[in-house]
Amino acid sequence: MNQTLPIYQVRISKRAKYARLVMQRNGMLEVVLPVRMNHDDAEHLVRSQKDWIAKHQQGMQNQQAGSLAVDVLPNRIHFPSLNQVITVKYISHEKDFHQENDGELTVYSSNDAFIPQILQHWLKDRAEMCLSSMLFAIAQEMDETYQSVSIRLQKTRWGSCSNQRRINLNAKLLLLPQDLMRYVMIHELSHLQHLNHSKEFWQRVAQFEPDYAEKRQTLRVWEENTPDW
């Protein structure tokens, strides 16, 4: 391996249709290859994406050093799309609930094990107030209409769209940078015309997000590093 390149590991996947980069939670870079490709292809991909890799490895280091480390409860929660940072404090109490006032969230809990659930409930409430209006604005931009939108807390999906034209959004979208949140919404709204990932679907996405391929790659990094709570 060329010493000037970032350190990486290669994984051959029978399910992979194309080569892609995955930034693991521990900072290790993984190159996923379909069976038809080899280690030379992996090196070529890493070499071509050196700037992207350096940018996101640095971002992960900054994130892990900050308040959104995935393995600890946050002292601050950043909502990039709202340009807002919420400070968090924890207080032992006989009941389990939360209060928010002037940019400060207070979590009261009878047991530390309940704190993640309290945070999730609060985040879902926050997302319900914000994400629906954001989706509606982008739908108007795309001249699309949907039947309904629901906000959920999901571990594996940022969003989905059903054949009944119902859109689901992950409450954790609030934790993403605004451009990535917008991409997810454009992606799901594009499924209103194409309930697949066909060439026509991606052409529809590209009309409103020309850099969708880069956004998809960046989103995978965030998938590995969203808070566990």
N, C-alpha and C positions, 0 to 999 in steps of 0.2 A: 504494500500500500504506500502510495506517495506520502511522505511525511509532511508535505505542505497542505495536505487535505485534512479536514476534520476527521476525528476517529469515528468509525461507524461499523455497524454489523449488518450482515445480509441475511434476509430470510426469503426463501423460495416458497411461494404460495400457489397451490393449484387453482385457487379461487380468484387470484388476482388477474385482472385483464390488462393492467398497465403498471409500469413502475411508479412507485410513490415513496415519499419520505415520511417517516413517522418519528416525531420527537417524543421519546419516552419520558415518564414523569421524573426519572432520575437524571435526565439530561442526555442520556445516550441516544445517538442518532441511529435509526434503523432504516435500511433500504429494503422495501418489499418488492420482489420481482416475480413476474409470471414465469412459468417453467421454460418458456422459449428463450429467456434472456439469461445472461451470465454475469460474472463478477466484473468483467470489463464494462458492461452496461451500467452496473452500479457505480463504478468509479466515474464514468462519464456524467451520470446524473448528479453525483455529489459535486464534481468539479464545476458543473454548469450552475449549481445552486449555492455556491459558497457564500455569497452575500446574504441570501435568504437564511441560510443555516446560521451564520454568525449573528444576524439580527435577532433571530428567535431564541437562540441559546442565551444571548444576553438578556432578552426579555424574560426568559424563564428564571435566570439568576436573580434579576431584579424582583420578580414576582415572589420567589421563594424567600427573599430577604424582607419582603414587605408584609402587609397585613393579610394578603390573600393566600398565604401558604396553605397547601391542601390538607395537611395533617394536623392543623391546629385551629382552634376557634379564633375568629377574627377580632381584632381590636378596632379595625376600620374596614368598611365595605365601600368599594368604589363603583359607582354607576357611570361609566364613561359617556353613555348616550345622554345622560341627564346632567353631565358636568357637575356631579355631586359626590361628596364623600361623607359617609355616615360613620360617626364614632360609636363604638359599642362598649357597654359595660355590663357586668354580670353581678347579680345580687341574689343571695340565698333567700328563699321565701317559702312559706307553706303552700302557696299556690303557684301555678305555672302560667305565665302570661308575659306580654311585652308592652312597652310604651315607647312612643317616639315623640320627641319634641325638639324643635330647632336644630335639626341635624344630629341629634343624639338618640340612639336606640338603647333602652334599658331592658335587659332580659332578666326576668325573675323566675327562679326555678327551685323546686324542692329537691331536685336530683340533677347532677351534672349530665347524666345520660339523656335527660329530656331536652337539653339545650339545642341540639341540632334540629329537633322537630319544631321547636319554637321559632328558630331562625327561618326554617323552611316555610312555616305558616306566614311569617311576616313578609318574606320575599315574594310569596305567591300573591299576597294582598297588594304589595307594591306593583308587581307585574300586571295584575288585573287593572290597575288604575292607568297604566302607561302604554302597554303593548298594543291593546286594541285600537287606540287612536292612531298609533304609529302605523299599524297594518292598514287601517282604513285610508290613511293619507297616501301610502304607496299604491294601494289598490286603485285609487282615483288616478294616480299618475299613469298606471298601466291600463286604465280603462277596463278594470276587472270588477266583478261582483261575486261575493261569496255568501253562502247561506248563514254561517255563524262562525264565531271564533271562541275557543276555549283555552284557558291558560292552565298548564299542568306542570308538575315537577317530574321530569323524566331523566333517567340516567344515560340513555343511549341515543336520544334523538333531540335535535334542536326544534324540530317541527314536523308536521305531516299534513296531508290534504287527502280527504276521502272523495269517493265518487259521488257523494251527496253534497259536495262543495262545502264541506265543513273543514275548517282549518284549526289545528292544534298548535300552540306555541309553548315552548319550554320557558318557564319563569326565569331560568338562569340566563336567558338572552340579555337581561338587564346588566349582567356582568361582562358582556362583550363590548369591544369597541363599536362605535356606531356603524362603521362601514361593514363590519361582519354581521351585525344584527340586521342591517338593511339587506345584505345578500341573502340571509336565511329567509327573510320575508319575500323577497323577489323570487327565490327558488320555489317556495310553497305556492305563491300566487301563480307562478307559471304552470304549476300542475293543474290548475283549473282548465287549461286548454289541452294539456298533454299529461295524462296520468302514467307517465313512464319517464325514462331517461334517454329518450331517443334523440337523434340529431335535431329534430324539430324542437324538442323541448329545450335543448341547450341554446339553440338559436334564439328562442324566445327569452331565455335568461340573459343572453348577451346583449339584447336590445336595451336592457336597463342596467346591466352590470357587465361591461366589456371585459373587466379583469376577473371574471368569475373563477377562472382556473386558479389564480393566485389566492383568491379568497377561500376556495375549497381547501387548499393546502394549509393556509394559515389556521383555518377553523379546526383542522385535525390536531394542531398543537394545543389549541384551547380545550379541545375535548379531553386531552390527557391531563389538563391542569386546572379544570374547574374545581372549586372547593367541594370536599366530600360532604359537608353539612348540607 
